[in-house]
Amino acid sequence: MSSVLETATNPRDLKRVVIEPVTRVEGHGKVTLLLDEQNRVHQVRLHIVEFRGFEKFIQGRPYWEIPVMVQRLCGICPVSHHLAAAKAIDMFVGARKLTPAAEKLRRLLHVGQMLQSHALHFFHLASPDLLFGFDSEVERRNIVGVIAAHPDLAVQGVKLRKYGQEVIRHIMGKRVHGTAAIPGGMNKALTATERDLMRRDIAQVVAWSRAAVALSRTVFETSEHSPVFGNFPSNHMSLIGEDGELDFYDGGLRARDAEGATIFDHVDYIHYNRHIREEVKPWSYMKFPFIIGKGEADGWYRVGPLARLNTCDRITTPLAEAERQGFRAAAGGGLQHATLAYHWARMIEMLHAAEEIERLLDDPDLLGTDLVTRGAKALEGVGVVEAPRGTLFHHYKINEDEVVEKANLIVSTTNNNQAMNEAVRQVAARYLDGKKLTEGLLNHIEVAIRAYDPCLSCATHALGKMPLQIELLDAEGLLLDRLVKGADGTLSCEPV
């Protein structure tokens, strides 16, 4: 498996195509493509041009502030950052193992987060491409078009997300950026009234989630793009439970290569940096992690829904497990490498989250009031969870005054960085004709990126309203064509 970042021998003799920024994702990024006169792709780069800086301004703060601070990284998956940070600071107070009530509250909070985030991405951001086609009319290919053409489906998407947000609200006090996890546990018990309110609609949520899985599977299996659109072998990594089961909240790290062979297994995540290293590129603010044992060129990997279904041995809830088996069977029993399979895997995970919510709401430990534990103190802590987009690492060191001295965050999209570059390279090589640029062609490239549901800045979702300009130059650097998308989504061809 070669590196996805191929350097052109003489960039000045190549045509350069620039897409800036990428739309319908979180944050700001751009794509550059270098092509020769025969339109062969020599280089593809996904540039992250936005600087986050959280690792620096966390320094100097009391450690107990971290879970509340870092969730401001994202308005869509704040719970993931909140819990990863909480697991890290648990180690400062010697609480690697929580009370049953505290752990199950955190788990319920986390699957509520999974449900709402997966619903948002599939129904609001991805479904216009999947339902109408990658190069369908731009005026139609958006959430408003989905509402008009598939009103029942759109309503289900809204209500699924709303239910997940309500689970978060009951535990954190707010749907976005509330408080819940504290060093060693949780700050509030769940009441029977709150539990019963969540029980009321869960059966419908499970039913809608099953329907979403069926839809995503049908779209994948009937799409002419699925076998060839960003379909490439790669390594995969995720957390897995003690028995190899899918586990969003805790477990050990497992990595498999493209053929399914195990690279490492049940690794204690506090030792993640013995197995993963981050490379820095001068043209991007996002790092490039790789598995040390496989080297920089071959060690890049994928995380997220696709990787989790490829690395786990089973899912603990019956409906989702049946769907997982169908998912793996579709790949001939081996690993599934198709980029568009991310959407199918994401809906299987949403179904699992709904089933897990139903199971946890029937667990008597959930209403327990013993919420905090303590043990031997430490000056270093690592917390890892499976965020909606993939494995999320939070690593902190504090001094004797309990102030943060060092922080390292590897967010899910960072783990997928090189994989997204490879997906764009393959899609560009297959679909870019190099002669006449169209909005549909531009969207093919963005569809490849959107399948990963990237959070380029760990900020809020941008629903396709960012401006975009793409230019095509010939081998002598002469501008051949320019297409501009305005902030209101309108397209214009500017004179060359």
N, C-alpha and C positions, 0 to 999 in steps of 0.2 A: 504494500500500500504506500504510494508515494505521497510526498507533501502536496497539499492543495495549493500552496502559494508558489507558483512557478514564475520565475523572473525572466522577463523577455531579454533576449540577447542585445537588442538595439531598440529600445522603446521609441526613439525618434522616428523610426521607419514604420511604426505601427499606427493603426487608427485607434483613437481613444473614445470610448463611450462612457459618459458619466450620468448616473442617476442620483440626484440629490434634491431633497432627502427621500428616503424610503418612507412610504405612507402606510397607514393603518397598522402601525406598530407603536410601541412605547419608546419615546426618545427620538433623537436625531442621528441619522447615519446616511452614508452615501455609498454607491457602488461604482467602481471604475472597471472597465473592460478594455483590454488591449487586443486588437485583431490585426492580422496581416492582410495583404491584398486578396487572398483567397478566403478571407473571413474566418480563418482558424483562430480560436481563442488561445492566446499565449499567456494571459495573466488575468486573474480576477481578484479583486480585493473589496471586501466589505469594510469600509472605514467607519469607525465610531468617533465622531468629531466633537462629542460633548464630554466635558470633564465632570466627573462625579465628586470626588474629593472627600467622601465620607470617612475614609480611613484616617485622614488627617485631622478633621475637626472633631472626631470622637476623642482624640487624645487630649488629656488634661481634664476629662470629665469624670465624676464619680461613677463607679461601675454600675450602680443600681439604676442610673438614668438610661443606660444603653438600650434596653428593649423598647422603651418609648421613643427614643431618638431615632433609631435605625429604621423603624417602620415608616418613617417619612421618606425613605428611599423610594417608596412605591405607593400609589393610590389604589392599585388593583390587588397586589399580594402583600399588604403590610403585615398580615398575620404570619406569613412565612418568615419574614425578617424578625418579627417580634419573638417568635418561638425559637428560631435558631440562636438569637442573642440570649434568650432566657436560658436555653440549655447550656450555653457557654458560661454564663455567670452562676448557674447552679453549682458549677465546679468550684467557684470561689468560696462557696459556703459549704462545700463537701456534700452536695446533694445530688449525686449522679443518679440515684434511685429515688423517685418521688413516692408520696403516699398514693394509694389506689385512686382516691378521689381526685387528687391534683393531676395525675397522669391522664385519667380518662376525660377530665375537663379539657385538658390541652389537646387530646386526640380529637374530641368532638369539635373543638374550635378549628382544628386544622382541616378536618374533612369538610366542614362548612365552607372554609376558604377554598378548598379544591373544587367543590361544587360550584360556587359562584364564579370563580375565575374561568373554569373550563366552559361553563355555559356562556359567559361573556364572549370568550374568544370564538367558540364555534358558531354561535347564532348571530353575533353582531359583526365580527371581523372576518371570519372565514366563509360563512355560508353564501354570501353574494357570489364569490368566485365559484364555489362548488355547485350551486344551484343553477346559475345562469351561464356559466362558462367563463374561462379566463379572458377571452377577448370579446365578450358580449358588450352591449352598449353601456358606456360608462355612466350614462344618466340612470340606468337601471341597476347597475352593479354596486349596490350599497344597501344599508339596512332599511332605508325607506322603500327600496324596490322589493325587498323580502317581505316587508309588511303588506305591500300591495298585492303581491303574487301569492304569498303563503301566510295569510293572517293568523291562522291557528298555530302554525309553527313559530311565528314570531312571538306570539303571546306566551307560548310554552317556554321559549328562551328567556323572556323577561321574568316569568314567574319562577323558573328554576333559579335564576340568579338572585331574585328577591328572597327566596327561601334560604339560600346559603347565607345571604347577608343578615337575615333574621337570626340564624343560628349564632353568627358572630356577635350580633347586638345583645343577645341574651347573656352571653358570657363576658363580653368586653364592655358593655354599656353603650357602645356606638358601633355603627356598621363599618366605619373607617376610622383608624387611628384612635382606638379606645385603649383601655388598660386591662390587663388580666394577669399575665405571668409576672411573678416577682422572684427574687432569689430563693430557690428551694421550693417553689410551689406556685400557688394561685392566691389572688387577693380576695376572692368572693366565692361563696358556695352557690350552687344552682338551686333554685326553689322548685318545689313540685309544680307550682303554677306555670313557671317558665318551661319546665320539661313537658307538661301537658299541652301547652300551646304549640310546641314544636312537633309533638306527636300527631296533632290534628291533621296535618297535610302531608305527612311523610309518605303514606301509601301512594298518593298521587304523584309525588316527586319521583318515587321509584319507577312508576309506570311511564312517566314522561322520559325518564333517563333511558329506559329500555327502548323506547321508540327512537330516541336520538342515536343510540347505538345501531339500531337497524338501518336508520337513514344513512349514517356515516359509512356503514359497511356497504350498502347498496351503491352509494356514490363512488366508493373506492373500487368496487368490483366491476362497475359498469363504465368507468372513465377510461377513455383511450389513453390518457396520460399516465395512469398509475404505474404501468410496468417500466416506463422510460423516463419519467419526470423526476430528476434528482434521485435516481435509484443507484446507490453505490455502496460497496462494503465499507464497514467501519467497526471500530471498537465501540463498546457500550458500557456504561457504568451507572450504578444506582446503589441506594441502601436496600438491603434485604433483611427480613426477620431471621430469627434463629433457625427456622426450618426451611429457609429459602423463600418464604412468602413475601408478597408485596407489602411493604410497610412504609407509609409516608412519614411517620414521626420519628422512628428510631430504628436501630439495627446496626449491622456492619456493612462495610463497603464491598461490593462485588463488581468485578470488571470481566467482560468476555470479549474475545477477539471476533473478527468478522465471520469465522467459521463456527463460533459458539464455544470454543475452548476457553477454559477459565484462566485468566491472567492473575488475579488475586481474589480471595474469597474471605468473607467474614472478618475483614480488617477493621479493627477498632478505629473509629473515625478520628480519635484524638491523635492518631499517628498518620493522618492523611498526607502530611508533607514528606513522609518516607516513600510515598508511592506516586505523588503528583507534583509536578514542578510547573511553574508559570514562566513562559517566555514573553519578553517585551518586544514589540515591533515599533519602529519610530513613526509609523504612519497611522497609528490607531491608539486611542486611549484605553482600549480593551485588551487585556492580556490574552495569551494563547497557552492554555494548560495542556500538558501531555503526560502520559503514563511513563514514569522514569524507566521502567524495565524494558519498554519497547523503543525508547529513544524519541528524540524530537520529531523526526520525519514521519515515523510510523505510529507514534503513541497518541495522536489526537483521537478523540472519542466523542460519542453523542450521549446526552442525558435527556431526561424528560419522559413523557408518556411512552414513546416508542422504545427507548432504552429500558425503561422499567419493565415493560412487558417482555422484552427480550432477555432480561437478566433474571427475573424472578422465576421460581418453579411453580408457583400457584398463587391464586388469590383466595383469601379466606371467606369471601362471601359467595354464595352459590351462583347467583345470576351472572355476576361479573366473571367468575371462573369459567362458566360455560362459554361465555363470549371470548375469553382469553384463549381457550382451546381452539375455537374457530379461527381466531386471529392467527395463531401459530400454524394451524393446518393450512391456511391460505398460502403460507410461505413454504409449504412442503415439510413442515415440522421443524425447519431450521429457523434462523433469525430472519426477521422481516427488516429489509433495508430501504424500502421505498419511502421517500420523504413525505408523500401524500398519506402514508399510513399513520402519520402522527395524528391526523384528525380522528381516525377510527380508534386508535389507542386512547386518545384523550376522552372520547365518549365512553369507552369501557371503564376508564378510571372514574368518570363522573358517576356511572352506575354503581361502582364499588363504593364511592363516597356516600351516595344516597343509602345504600344497604347498610353501610357502617354506621351512619347516623341513626338509622332505625334500630340497629342492634344496641348501640350505646344508650339510646333513650330508654331501653328496657333493663339496663344494668343498674342494680341498686347502689353500687358504689358511686354512681354519678351524683347522688344527692348527699354524699358524705361531707362532713364539716372539718375533718382533719386534713388541712390543706398545705401545711408547711413542714419541711424537715430540714435538719442541719447535720453537719459532720465536720471532719477535719478540713480546715481552710487551705486554700491554694492560691497561688499568684498567677496562674495561667489557666485558661479555659477554652475549650473548643465545642461548638455546637453545630450539629448538622441535621438538616431535615430535607425531605423531598418537597420542594416548592412546586407549584403547578408546572413551571417550565423546566424543572430538573433539580439536581442536587445542589444544595446551597450550604456554603461553609462560612461560619463566623468564628474567628480566632482572636482572642484578646489576651494581653498581659497587663497586669496592674502592679503598682508598687505597694510598699508597706502602708502608705496612706490611703490605699484603696482607690487610687486614681489610675485611669487608663494610660499606659505608656506606649502600647503598640496595638495596632488592629490590622487584621488582614481579612478581607471578604472576597470569596470567590462566588459570584452570583451565577445562577443557572445559565444565563445567556453567555457568560464568559466561557463556561465549560463547552458550550456548543459553537464557539466562535469559528474554529476552522471547519467544522462540519457545515456551517452555513455558507462559508466561502466555497466549499466544494459543491454544495447544492446549486449555488448561483453559477459556478463555472460550467457545470454539466448542462443546466437549463439553457444558459447562453449559447453553449456550443451546439446544442440541438435546434434551438428555435430562432436564433439571431441570423438574419439573412444579410445584414450589413448594407443594404441598399436603401430601403425606405423604412423609416421609423414610424411605428404606430403606437397608440396608447395601449392597444392590446398586447403588443410585444413587450412594452415596458412593464405591463402588469404581470406577464409570465415570470419575469425575473423577481418581481416583488412577491408573487405567490410562493415561490420557493423559500423566501425568507420568512414570510408570514406563517408557514407551516410549523415553524419552530416556536411561534408565539413569542418573539424576542422582546425583552425589556432592555432596550439599548441604553437607557439612562437610569433604569429602575425608577421611572417616574410614572405619569398617568398615560392611559391609552390616548392615541391621536387617531380620530376616526376619519382618516383620509383627507383632512382639510389643510395639510401642510403643502406649500407650493413645491413644484418639482420642475427641473429642467434637464433634458437629455440632449446631448449633442453628438454628432457623428463627424469625424474628421477622416480625410483620406491619408495615404501613406506620406504625402508631402506636408501634412498638417493643415490642409485646406478644409474649411468648414463646409460640409455637404448638406447637412440637415439639422434642424433644431426644432424640438417640440417642447412646449411649456404648459404645465398645469398650474393654474392659479390657485389661490387659497380657497376659492369657492368651488374648486373642482372642475372649472371650465378649461377646455383645451384650446390652444392656439398654435399655429405654425408661424413662427417669426421669420421674416425674410432673411435670406442668407446673402 
